[in-house]
Amino acid sequence: MTLPVLDALRQKYPKGKITCIVPDRPAEIFENSPAIDKVVIFDKKTSLWNKIKLFSSLAKEKFDLVIDLRNSFFGAFLPAKKRSSPFRFIPKELKHSRDRHLFWAGFSNGPIAINPQSLRIRPQEIKYIEDILGGHKLINSDKLIVIAPGARSQLKCWDKENFSQLARLLISAGWDLILAGDKGDQATCLYVADKNPKAMDLSGKTSIMQLAQLLKKAKLLITNDSAVMHLASYLNVPVASIFGPTNELKYGPWPENKLVIKKDIACRPCEKALCRFGTLDCLTKIRPLDAFGQISSFLANGLVAKDIDKKNRRILILRNDRIGDVLLSTPVIKALRQKFPQAYISMLVAPVARDIVEGNPYLDEVIIYDKDIKHKKWMRTLKFAAKLKKKKFDLAVNLHPTNRTNILIFLAGIPVRLGYNRKLGFLLTHRKEHLKQEGLKHEAEYNFDLLKVLGVTGDPSDLFMPIKTDSDLYADELFRREGIKSSDNLLAINPGASCPSKVWPVERFAQVAEKLAARYGFKILILSGPKDMALANKISLHYGAKGKIINLAGKTSLSQMASIIKRCTLFISNDSGPVHMASALGTPVISIFGRNQPGLSPKRWGPLGKADKYIHKEEAACIQCLAHNCKKQYACLKAISVEDVICVAQSILKFMPDYKLE
């Protein structure tokens, strides 16, 4: 960032003789600079005697002007007619170090138009790079990206595995990659190159001036907060820079086209030499997929970064109810991430829903609020709100109104609070009338209604259920133990639900399983929660005499259940959370509905997958439903016959190439 000062000095004093005192590491830049007449190499670790000798020789130069950008001994005591004052007040509006250096040097108008002339790339350096690019048929490439994964401090360095994954994504998108850096960066570059053989590794193989020529040939530089970033900035090469604890307003890239990739956790930018939490979340929370999305948008947008929404840097989504409701909220997470790519996004859920969102690539944090046990007492809820306040959220989106959640976000001091005008809705800053009970659209669509005020849109059917490696290993071992082969046809059934008014008779589940197994050779699995074990056991007893059934009710976590459902051919269930899990995983599902109230109907709660079906006998439902106090022995559910379900199953299976009707 010294070069703009040299340019400005050369413009102001075209006949002046400029001496520059620099450390050894960047000396190459200054030794070849046409703006400098003399370069003095200074080693700050040298002996006091050598420093005195250097000072004495410089004093004999009789300088007219001394500009010290580091407030050192030399700047304070070298004889000169005029010098930069260490006590000069720098205006607050001058944030960036480049502009502050210019001001310090006496160019008080701050950022000025400067013709870059202090960096001279010699013909032999140009030829060296052109020979390399020509040898790899990249000399005329307009898709060349340079990645420099190093930085002087490890605290500024994004992890090498993240760079490796980002490189893979860029290569798959058709970009040509070159890895660059000095000898200290070779280990990182070698790791990335080993994982991405199509990337060329030039780390430790270029001088600074050769690197400058390489950057001039690039469409984009991707790097950390580093010296290479500032070199590219001086050359006006587009830069995408990854920032952690340092402040991009002071030290960020400064070419005409620039992108800063960051994660605005509550404590950044701390500008500290060590992370006080020992986690360095400001860097580790930046995912390769997030970086790739922002870089792709930057490139597609003509190397113009989209305006960053400074008001919504930290977002909290709240959905503190059942697993199906949380699953239907996952499209909101993705939509918010797409609208606010650099935001830190957290989601508050109940303990039972942890597996639904933990591992979601669009979330940075999952917060667990246990209103039934851990946080049941109000004093603990108040303490929980105090912890939320420390996270400094800018925006809260409460998808499911409850007294507690509205109180929580109010006490947490979140400036913008979106939600529905019920359950202490007056505590919100932005309220929408609650009309979900009318059931005019799907729950996933209602979720997006809240986001309209933010200008956020998305696909309500784009559900996401994370699959964990441990859960896949569990499913592998289970299938091995039960003798299930990858070629076997699997039918999973869920006889449980949150309310008796949603439970189809278990003997009919058993009959459906029996007939479909006989017709299609299915192996049958029962998947339910712990409270539905009695229902599952009845099916096992009924079916057991006629064939093998694998009863997993109450034996799996939600994540393990997801790994199993993902491998099934068909899933048949009551109206319940696992229905939406199957939809998210792409497993065709049949969902059985009884009640006919608009707010509880399939129109609001039906499965969203393309091959999914639901069964609902509206004509058999009561005008006014008494739910679990039903006086008609759930006639609406009993109106759905075994053959009804078999018929719907056939309508799904006939479009699947691996199945033929007998």
C-alpha positions in Angstrom: 0.0 0.0 0.0 3.1 2.2 -0.2 3.1 2.3 -4.0 0.2 4.8 -4.3 2.2 7.2 -2.1 5.2 6.9 -4.4 3.0 7.5 -7.4 1.6 10.6 -5.8 5.0 11.9 -4.8 6.4 11.3 -8.3 3.4 13.2 -9.8 3.8 16.1 -7.4 7.7 16.2 -7.6 8.5 14.9 -11.1 12.2 16.0 -10.8 12.6 15.0 -7.1 15.0 12.3 -6.0 13.2 9.7 -3.9 14.9 7.4 -1.4 12.9 4.5 0.0 13.8 2.6 3.2 12.2 -0.9 3.1 12.6 -4.3 4.7 14.2 -7.1 2.7 11.1 -9.1 1.8 9.4 -6.6 -0.6 12.6 -5.0 -1.7 12.2 -6.4 -5.3 9.2 -4.2 -5.8 11.1 -1.0 -5.0 14.4 -1.9 -6.5 12.9 -1.9 -10.0 10.5 1.0 -9.5 10.9 3.9 -11.9 9.6 6.2 -9.2 12.5 5.5 -6.8 16.1 6.7 -7.2 17.6 4.8 -4.3 16.5 1.8 -2.2 17.9 1.2 1.3 17.3 -2.2 2.8 16.6 -2.0 6.5 16.7 -5.0 8.8 15.0 -4.1 12.1 16.7 -7.1 13.8 20.2 -5.8 13.1 22.4 -4.5 15.9 22.1 -1.1 17.4 25.5 -0.1 16.0 24.4 -1.0 12.4 21.2 1.1 12.9 23.3 4.1 14.1 25.6 3.8 11.1 22.6 3.6 8.7 21.1 6.7 10.4 24.4 8.6 10.1 24.7 7.9 6.4 21.1 8.9 5.8 21.5 12.1 7.8 24.2 13.2 5.3 21.6 13.1 2.5 20.0 16.3 3.7 16.5 15.4 2.7 14.0 18.1 2.0 11.0 15.9 3.0 10.8 12.8 5.2 7.6 10.8 5.1 7.4 8.0 7.7 4.5 5.6 7.3 5.4 3.6 10.3 6.2 6.3 12.9 9.8 5.0 13.4 13.0 6.4 14.9 14.2 7.4 11.5 11.1 9.4 10.6 11.2 11.2 13.9 14.9 12.2 14.0 16.3 12.3 10.4 17.3 15.9 9.5 14.8 17.4 7.0 13.3 20.7 6.1 9.8 19.1 6.4 8.5 15.8 7.8 5.2 14.0 8.3 4.0 14.6 11.8 3.2 11.6 14.0 0.5 13.8 15.6 -1.4 14.6 12.4 -5.1 14.1 12.9 -6.6 11.7 10.2 -10.3 12.3 9.4 -12.6 9.5 10.4 -14.0 9.1 6.9 -10.6 7.9 5.8 -10.9 4.3 6.8 -8.6 2.4 4.4 -4.8 2.2 5.1 -4.1 3.2 1.5 -6.0 6.5 1.9 -4.6 7.1 5.3 -1.1 6.7 4.0 -1.8 9.2 1.3 -3.2 11.6 3.8 -0.2 11.0 6.1 2.1 11.8 3.2 0.5 15.2 2.7 -2.1 14.4 0.1 -4.9 15.7 2.3 -7.8 15.2 -0.2 -7.7 11.5 0.6 -8.4 9.1 -2.3 -7.1 10.7 -5.5 -6.7 9.7 -9.1 -3.2 8.3 -9.4 -1.5 6.9 -12.5 0.2 3.6 -11.4 3.8 3.9 -12.4 5.8 2.6 -9.4 5.8 -1.0 -10.5 7.9 -2.0 -13.5 7.6 -5.5 -15.0 10.7 -6.2 -17.1 10.5 -8.0 -20.5 12.2 -11.2 -19.1 9.5 -11.4 -16.4 6.8 -11.0 -19.0 8.4 -13.7 -21.1 8.8 -16.1 -18.2 5.0 -16.0 -17.5 4.0 -16.2 -21.1 6.2 -19.2 -21.7 4.5 -21.0 -18.8 1.0 -20.1 -19.9 1.8 -20.9 -23.5 3.1 -24.3 -22.5 -0.2 -25.1 -20.9 -2.3 -23.5 -23.6 -3.5 -20.8 -21.3 -1.9 -17.8 -23.0 -5.2 -16.6 -24.4 -7.5 -18.0 -21.7 -10.2 -15.6 -20.6 -11.2 -18.0 -17.8 -7.9 -17.8 -15.8 -8.2 -17.5 -12.0 -5.2 -17.3 -9.7 -5.6 -18.6 -6.1 -3.1 -17.4 -3.5 -4.0 -19.3 -0.3 -1.2 -17.9 1.9 -0.9 -14.9 4.2 1.8 -13.6 6.5 -0.2 -14.6 9.6 -1.9 -18.0 10.0 -4.7 -16.2 11.7 -5.7 -14.7 8.3 -5.5 -18.0 6.4 -8.6 -19.9 5.3 -8.1 -23.6 5.8 -6.3 -25.5 2.9 -9.2 -28.0 2.7 -11.6 -25.1 2.1 -9.4 -23.8 -0.7 -9.2 -27.3 -2.1 -13.0 -27.7 -2.2 -13.4 -24.2 -3.7 -10.9 -25.1 -6.4 -12.8 -28.2 -7.2 -16.0 -26.2 -7.6 -14.3 -23.7 -9.8 -12.7 -26.3 -12.1 -16.1 -28.1 -12.4 -17.6 -24.7 -13.5 -15.0 -24.5 -16.3 -12.4 -22.1 -14.9 -8.6 -22.5 -15.4 -6.8 -22.4 -12.0 -3.2 -21.4 -11.1 -2.0 -21.6 -7.5 0.5 -18.9 -6.5 2.5 -17.9 -3.5 6.0 -17.8 -2.0 8.0 -20.8 -0.6 6.1 -20.5 2.7 2.8 -21.3 0.8 4.1 -24.3 -1.0 2.7 -26.9 1.4 -0.8 -25.5 1.2 -0.6 -25.1 -2.6 0.7 -28.7 -2.9 -2.2 -30.0 -0.9 -4.7 -28.1 -3.1 -3.0 -29.3 -6.3 -2.9 -32.9 -5.1 -6.7 -32.8 -4.7 -7.2 -30.9 -7.9 -4.8 -32.2 -10.6 -6.1 -29.8 -13.2 -4.8 -26.8 -11.2 -1.3 -25.6 -12.0 0.9 -25.0 -9.0 3.4 -22.1 -9.4 4.0 -21.5 -5.7 7.6 -20.7 -4.9 8.3 -20.6 -8.6 7.8 -16.9 -9.3 9.4 -13.7 -8.2 7.2 -10.8 -7.0 7.4 -9.2 -10.4 6.7 -12.4 -12.2 3.7 -12.9 -9.9 2.6 -9.4 -10.8 2.7 -10.3 -14.5 0.7 -13.5 -13.8 -1.9 -11.5 -12.0 -2.3 -9.1 -14.9 -3.2 -12.1 -17.1 -5.9 -13.3 -14.6 -9.6 -12.7 -14.7 -9.6 -12.8 -10.9 -7.4 -13.3 -7.9 -8.8 -15.3 -4.9 -6.8 -14.9 -1.7 -6.8 -14.1 2.0 -6.0 -10.8 3.5 -2.5 -10.9 2.1 0.3 -9.0 0.3 -0.8 -10.6 -3.0 -4.2 -9.0 -2.5 -2.6 -5.6 -2.3 -0.3 -6.3 -5.2 -3.3 -7.2 -7.4 -5.2 -4.2 -6.0 -2.4 -1.9 -7.2 -2.5 -3.5 -10.6 -6.3 -3.0 -10.6 -6.8 -6.8 -11.0 -10.2 -8.0 -9.8 -9.9 -9.5 -6.3 -12.1 -11.8 -4.2 -10.6 -11.7 -0.7 -11.5 -13.9 2.3 -11.5 -12.0 5.5 -11.5 -13.3 9.1 -10.5 -11.3 12.1 -9.0 -8.3 10.2 -11.1 -5.3 9.2 -11.8 -5.1 5.5 -12.6 -1.4 5.8 -9.0 -0.8 6.8 -7.1 -3.5 4.9 -9.5 -4.8 2.3 -8.8 -5.0 -1.5 -9.0 -1.7 -3.4 -9.1 -2.4 -7.1 -12.0 -1.1 -9.2 -13.7 -4.6 -9.0 -13.5 -6.3 -5.7 -15.4 -8.8 -3.5 -14.9 -9.4 0.2 -16.0 -12.8 1.5 -16.6 -12.8 5.2 -18.8 -14.1 8.0 -20.2 -11.5 10.3 -20.1 -13.3 13.6 -20.7 -11.0 16.7 -17.0 -10.5 17.6 -15.5 -9.7 14.2 -13.5 -7.8 13.2 -11.6 -8.1 16.5 -8.2 -7.3 14.8 -6.5 -9.4 17.6 -3.4 -11.6 17.2 -5.2 -14.5 18.9 -8.9 -15.6 18.9 -10.1 -15.2 22.4 -12.5 -18.1 22.0 -9.9 -20.3 20.3 -12.3 -21.1 17.5 -11.6 -18.5 14.8 -15.2 -18.9 13.7 -15.0 -15.8 11.6 -12.9 -17.9 9.1 -14.0 -21.5 9.8 -17.7 -20.6 9.4 -17.0 -19.5 5.8 -17.9 -22.6 3.7 -16.5 -23.3 0.3 -20.0 -23.5 -1.2 -20.8 -20.0 0.2 -17.5 -18.6 -1.2 -18.2 -20.3 -4.6 -21.7 -18.9 -4.7 -20.5 -15.3 -4.1 -17.6 -15.6 -6.5 -19.9 -17.1 -9.2 -22.3 -14.2 -8.7 -19.4 -11.7 -8.8 -18.1 -13.2 -12.1 -21.6 -13.5 -13.6 -22.4 -9.9 -12.7 -19.5 -8.5 -14.7 -17.1 -8.4 -11.7 -19.4 -6.1 -9.8 -20.1 -7.2 -6.2 -23.7 -6.9 -5.2 -24.4 -4.3 -2.5 -24.1 -5.8 0.9 -27.1 -5.4 3.2 -25.5 -3.9 6.2 -28.7 -4.0 8.2 -29.2 -7.8 8.0 -25.7 -9.1 8.7 -26.8 -11.5 11.5 -30.1 -13.3 11.1 -32.0 -15.5 13.6 -34.8 -17.9 12.3 -37.1 -19.3 14.9 -39.2 -22.5 14.5 -39.6 -24.0 17.9 -42.2 -26.8 17.2 -42.4 -30.2 15.5 -40.0 -31.9 13.1 -42.3 -31.6 10.1 -42.9 -27.9 10.6 -39.1 -27.3 10.9 -38.5 -29.3 7.7 -41.1 -27.2 5.8 -39.1 -24.2 7.0 -35.8 -25.3 5.4 -36.6 -23.5 2.1 -36.6 -20.2 4.1 -33.0 -20.9 5.2 -31.8 -21.3 1.6 -33.8 -18.3 0.4 -32.3 -16.0 3.1 -28.8 -17.3 2.4 -29.3 -16.5 -1.3 -30.5 -13.0 -0.5 -27.9 -12.3 2.1 -24.9 -14.5 1.1 -22.5 -12.9 3.7 -24.9 -13.0 6.6 -24.4 -15.1 9.7 -27.6 -17.1 9.9 -28.7 -19.1 13.0 -31.8 -21.1 13.6 -33.5 -21.7 16.9 -35.3 -25.1 17.2 -36.5 -27.5 19.9 -34.2 -30.4 20.9 -36.3 -32.9 18.9 -35.6 -31.0 15.6 -31.8 -30.7 16.0 -31.1 -33.4 13.4 -33.3 -31.6 10.9 -31.1 -28.5 10.7 -27.7 -29.6 12.0 -25.6 -29.9 8.9 -27.7 -27.7 6.7 -25.2 -26.0 4.4 -27.0 -22.7 4.5 -26.9 -22.3 8.3 -24.0 -21.1 10.4 -25.4 -22.1 13.8 -28.1 -24.1 15.4 -29.5 -22.9 18.7 -31.5 -25.3 20.9 -34.3 -23.9 23.1 -35.9 -26.5 25.3 -39.1 -25.0 26.5 -40.3 -28.3 28.1 -37.3 -29.2 30.3 -34.1 -27.1 30.4 -35.7 -23.7 29.8 -39.1 -24.4 31.2 -38.7 -22.0 34.1 -39.0 -18.4 33.3 -35.7 -17.5 35.0 -33.9 -19.8 32.7 -35.7 -18.3 29.7 -34.5 -14.9 30.8 -30.9 -16.1 31.0 -31.3 -17.7 27.6 -32.5 -14.3 26.2 -29.5 -12.6 27.7 -27.2 -15.1 25.9 -29.1 -14.4 22.6 -28.5 -10.7 23.2 -24.7 -11.2 23.2 -24.9 -12.7 19.7 -26.0 -9.2 18.4 -28.6 -10.4 15.9 -29.9 -7.7 13.5 -33.0 -9.6 12.3 -35.3 -12.2 13.8 -37.8 -14.2 11.6 -40.3 -16.0 13.9 -42.0 -18.6 11.7 -44.2 -20.1 14.4 -45.7 -17.6 16.9 -45.5 -18.4 20.6 -45.5 -16.2 23.6 -42.0 -17.5 24.6 -40.3 -16.9 21.2 -41.8 -13.4 20.8 -40.6 -12.6 24.4 -37.2 -14.1 23.7 -36.4 -12.0 20.6 -37.8 -8.9 22.3 -35.6 -9.3 25.4 -32.6 -10.2 23.1 -32.9 -6.6 21.8 -33.0 -7.7 18.1 -33.8 -4.5 16.2 -36.0 -6.0 13.5 -38.5 -8.7 14.6 -40.7 -10.3 11.9 -43.6 -12.6 12.8 -47.4 -13.0 13.1 -49.7 -10.7 15.0 -50.7 -13.2 17.7 -49.2 -14.6 20.9 -47.9 -11.2 22.1 -47.4 -10.1 18.6 -47.2 -6.5 19.7 -43.6 -7.2 20.7 -42.7 -7.5 17.1 -41.5 -4.6 14.9 -43.1 -6.1 11.7 -46.3 -8.1 12.1 -48.4 -10.0 9.6 -52.0 -11.2 10.1 -52.1 -14.8 11.0 -54.4 -16.6 8.5 -52.8 -20.1 8.5 -56.0 -21.6 10.0 -57.8 -20.8 6.8 -55.6 -23.3 5.0 -55.6 -21.4 1.7 -52.1 -22.5 0.8 -49.3 -24.8 1.9 -47.5 -24.2 5.2 -44.2 -23.8 3.2 -45.8 -21.0 1.2 -47.1 -19.3 4.3 -43.5 -19.3 5.6 -42.4 -17.2 2.6 -45.2 -14.6 3.3 -43.2 -13.3 6.2 -40.1 -12.7 4.0 -41.9 -10.5 1.4 -41.0 -7.4 3.5 -37.3 -8.3 3.0 -37.7 -8.9 -0.7 -36.9 -12.6 -0.3 -38.3 -15.1 -2.7 -37.7 -18.9 -3.2 -39.1 -22.3 -3.9 -41.3 -23.4 -1.0 -41.0 -27.1 -2.1 -37.2 -27.0 -1.9 -36.9 -29.0 1.4 -33.6 -30.0 2.7 -32.7 -32.9 5.1 -29.0 -33.3 5.9 -27.5 -36.8 5.8 -24.8 -37.5 8.3 -21.9 -39.9 7.7 -22.4 -41.6 11.0 -26.1 -42.2 10.1 -25.2 -43.7 6.7 -22.7 -46.0 8.5 -25.5 -47.0 10.9 -27.8 -47.8 7.9 -25.0 -49.8 6.2 -24.5 -51.9 9.3 -28.2 -52.4 9.9 -28.8 -53.6 6.3 -25.8 -56.0 6.6 -27.1 -57.4 9.8 -30.6 -57.8 8.4 -29.5 -59.3 5.1 -30.8 -56.4 3.0 -29.0 -56.0 -0.3 -28.6 -52.8 -2.3 -30.8 -54.3 -5.0 -33.7 -55.1 -2.6 -37.0 -53.2 -2.9 -37.8 -51.5 0.4 -41.1 -50.3 1.7 -41.1 -48.3 4.9 -44.3 -47.5 6.9 -44.9 -45.1 9.7 -48.1 -45.9 11.8 -47.6 -43.1 14.2 -48.6 -39.4 14.4 -48.8 -36.6 16.8 -52.5 -37.1 17.5 -54.9 -40.1 17.6 -57.1 -38.3 15.0 -54.3 -38.7 12.5 -53.6 -42.5 13.0 -54.9 -44.8 10.4 -55.8 -48.3 11.8 -52.7 -50.3 12.4 -54.2 -53.6 11.0 -54.7 -51.8 7.7 -51.0 -50.8 7.6 -50.2 -54.4 8.2 -52.5 -55.5 5.3 -51.0 -53.0 2.9 -47.5 -54.1 3.8 -48.5 -57.7 3.3 -50.1 -57.2 -0.1 -47.4 -54.9 -1.5 -44.7 -57.3 -0.3 -46.4 -60.2 -2.1 -46.9 -58.2 -5.3 -43.6 -56.4 -5.6 -41.2 -58.4 -3.4 -40.8 -55.6 -0.9 -38.9 -56.0 2.3 -40.8 -54.1 5.0 -39.5 -51.7 7.6 -41.4 -49.9 10.3 -40.1 -46.4 11.1 -41.6 -44.5 14.0 -40.7 -42.6 17.2 -40.5 -44.0 20.7 -44.1 -43.1 21.6 -45.4 -45.1 18.6 -43.7 -48.4 19.6 -47.0 -50.0 20.7 -48.5 -49.3 17.3 -45.4 -50.7 15.6 -45.5 -53.8 17.8 -49.1 -54.6 16.8 -48.1 -54.5 13.1 -45.2 -56.8 13.8 -47.4 -59.3 15.6 -50.0 -59.2 12.8 -47.5 -59.4 10.0 -44.9 -61.6 11.7 -46.7 -64.9 10.9 -46.8 -64.1 7.2 -43.3 -62.8 6.6 -40.4 -61.0 8.0 -40.7 -57.3 9.1 -38.0 -55.2 10.5 -39.4 -53.1 13.3 -37.2 -50.0 14.0 -39.7 -48.0 15.9 -38.0 -46.1 18.7 -34.6 -47.5 17.7 -33.3 -44.7 15.4 -32.5 -41.1 15.7 -34.0 -38.7 13.1 -30.8 -38.6 11.2 -30.6 -42.5 11.1 -34.2 -42.6 10.1 -33.4 -40.2 7.2 -30.5 -42.4 6.0 -32.9 -45.4 5.9 -35.8 -43.5 4.2 -33.4 -42.3 1.6 -32.8 -45.9 0.5 -36.4 -46.9 0.4 -38.5 -47.3 -2.8 -41.7 -46.1 -1.1 -42.8 -44.6 2.2 -46.4 -44.9 3.5 -47.3 -42.8 6.5 -49.9 -40.9 8.5 -49.8 -37.1 8.3 -46.5 -36.6 10.3 -43.0 -35.2 10.2 -41.3 -38.2 8.5 -43.6 -37.5 5.5 -41.7 -34.3 4.8 -38.4 -36.0 5.5 -39.2 -38.4 2.7 -40.2 -35.6 0.4 -36.9 -33.8 1.2 -34.9 -37.0 0.4 -36.7 -37.7 -2.9 -38.4 -40.9 -1.7 -42.0 -41.2 -3.0 -44.4 -41.0 -0.1 -48.1 -41.7 0.4 -49.6 -39.6 3.2 -52.9 -40.5 4.8 -55.2 -37.7 6.0 -58.4 -37.8 8.0 -59.5 -34.5 9.4 -61.0 -31.9 7.1 -60.5 -28.6 8.9 -58.9 -26.1 6.4 -55.9 -25.5 8.7 -55.2 -29.2 9.0 -56.0 -30.3 5.5 -53.6 -31.7 2.8 -53.7 -28.4 1.1 -51.7 -26.9 3.9 -49.8 -30.0 5.1 -49.6 -32.4 2.2 -46.2 -33.9 0.9 -44.3 -31.7 -1.6 -42.3 -34.2 -3.6 -43.1 -34.6 -7.4 -44.0 -38.2 -7.0 -45.8 -37.9 -3.7 -49.5 -38.6 -3.1 -51.9 -38.1 -0.3 -55.3 -39.8 0.4 -58.1 -37.8 2.0 -61.8 -38.7 2.0 -63.3 -35.2 2.4 -66.9 -36.5 2.2 -66.3 -38.8 5.3 -65.0 -36.0 7.5 -67.1 -34.1 10.1 -68.1 -30.5 9.7 -66.6 -29.8 13.1 -63.7 -32.0 14.1 -63.3 -32.9 17.8 -59.8 -34.3 17.2 -58.8 -36.8 19.9 -62.3 -36.5 21.5 -63.9 -37.9 18.3 -67.4 -39.5 18.9 -67.4 -41.4 15.6 -64.3 -43.6 16.2 -62.4 -41.7 13.6 -64.7 -42.5 10.7 -62.8 -40.2 8.4 -59.7 -42.4 8.7 -61.6 -45.6 8.5 -63.2 -44.5 5.3 -59.8 -45.0 3.7 -59.5 -48.6 2.7 -56.5 -50.9 2.2 -57.3 -51.0 -1.5 -57.3 -47.2 -1.7 -53.7 -47.2 -0.5 -52.7 -50.1 -2.8 -54.2 -48.3 -5.7 -52.2 -45.1 -5.0 -49.1 -47.1 -4.5 -49.6 -48.7 -7.9 -50.0 -45.3 -9.5 -46.6 -44.3 -8.2 -44.8 -47.6 -8.9 -45.9 -47.9 -12.5 -43.8 -44.9 -13.4 -40.7 -46.3 -11.8 -38.7 -48.4 -14.3 -37.7 -51.1 -11.9 -41.3 -52.2 -11.2 -43.9 -54.0 -13.2 -47.4 -54.7 -12.3 -48.3 -58.3 -12.1 
